[in-house]
Amino acid sequence: MIRRVVSIGGRDVPLGASALLPKIYRIRFGKDLLSDMNRLRKAYQAASSLPPDATEEEKEAAALDEIDLTVFERVAWAMAYHADKTVPQDPDEWLESFDDVFSIYEVFPVILELWGLNSKTTSVPAKK
């Protein structure tokens, strides 16, 4: 398992990723982690690539919607649970355990890094 520690709401939280993560996600949420991560990655990139002088219309068009935020919360919980089985079984209970609201823009880069490292192939191609 690949682990990282991220500060969420002023608290150090371990996040983990391995081949088991998609199964944890599917069992808990009945959703496909691969497609949800791809959707979330695209939404995050669109929202974070705006220039500082973007218009309100541009910001609104690129903003993460409620579904994207729900997916983010699910992925963050699944990675936290995977790294630490003492995390509450209920993602809402876990979210409520933080004193402050945490920013997707601070936590999601760590989630993307973990997901990318976990998804790298270690096999060597047979043909060159």
Secondary structure as GFF3:
##gff-version 3
##sequence-region A 1 128
A	DSSP	beta_strand	2	8	.	.	.	ID=ss1
A	DSSP	beta_strand	11	17	.	.	.	ID=ss2
A	DSSP	alpha_helix	21	29	.	.	.	ID=ss3
A	DSSP	alpha_helix	33	48	.	.	.	ID=ss4
A	DSSP	alpha_helix	56	62	.	.	.	ID=ss5
A	DSSP	alpha_helix	66	83	.	.	.	ID=ss6
A	DSSP	alpha_helix	91	96	.	.	.	ID=ss7
A	DSSP	alpha_helix	104	119	.	.	.	ID=ss8
###
